[in-house]
Amino acid sequence: MDRLTNVVAEQNCAGCNLCALACSFFNTEERVFNPSKAFIQIERKDGQNSFAVSFKEDCLDCGTCAEYCHYGVLSAE
């Protein structure tokens, strides 16, 4: 099955975690701003000034992360 939320420009990721903060607030029972509880993960690539974007298996595929990404990294279609 295709994902609703897709990574379209990972090279644009600034590592700001706004996507993960929004995900953790809107999609967890605790409603907290905590990237470790988000279904999207942003990690710095080793030895580089760039970031890897991935989704946990239990991602709800709601598109919230794409809505709050200000760098055009994500697309919800």
N, C-alpha and C positions, 0 to 999 in steps of 0.2 A: 504494500500500500504506500502511496506517495504521501509525503509529509505536507501539511498545510504551511508550516513555517520552514523556510529554507534559508541556508546560508548562501548568500549570493555574492558577497564581496568581503571575504574574511580579511583581506589585506587592508581594509578600511578600519578594522577594529582598533579602537584606542584603549581598550581595557578598562573603560569607565565603569562597567558593571551595572549600568542603568537597566539593561534588559533583565539581568538576574535579580536586581532589587525589586523591579516591578513584578516579575514572576513570583518571587517569594512572598510578596505582600498579597497579591490578588489570588494566588493559587494554592496557598497552604492554610490549614486550619488555624494556625497561630496568628496569621496576618502580621508577620514581622518582616522588616527589611533585612534579610540575611541571605547573601548569595549562596552560602553553603546549603541552604534549603531549597534553592531554585532548581527547576528542571533543566535549565540551560547552564552550561559551565563555560567560563572564560578562563583560559590558562595561558600564561606567558610561555612562548616557545623558548627552549633552552638556548641561552647565549644570544638571543635576538631581541630586537625591540618590536616584536610582533606577537600576535595572540592567536590561539587556536580556539575555535568555537565548536562546542558539541552539545548534544542533548542527552539527558538521562533516558533510560528505556521507558520510564513511566511518565514521560512528558505528555501533557494534555493536548498539545498541538492546537492551542487556542489563539496563538498569534499575538498575545500580550507583549512578548519580548520584542517582536518586530515593531509594534506600535510605539514603544518607548526607545527604540534605537535611533539615535540622532546622526549616525554615521553611514547609514545605508548598507549596513552589513547583512541585515535580515530582510526577508520578504515573506509576507503572509498571503498566500493565494489559494 
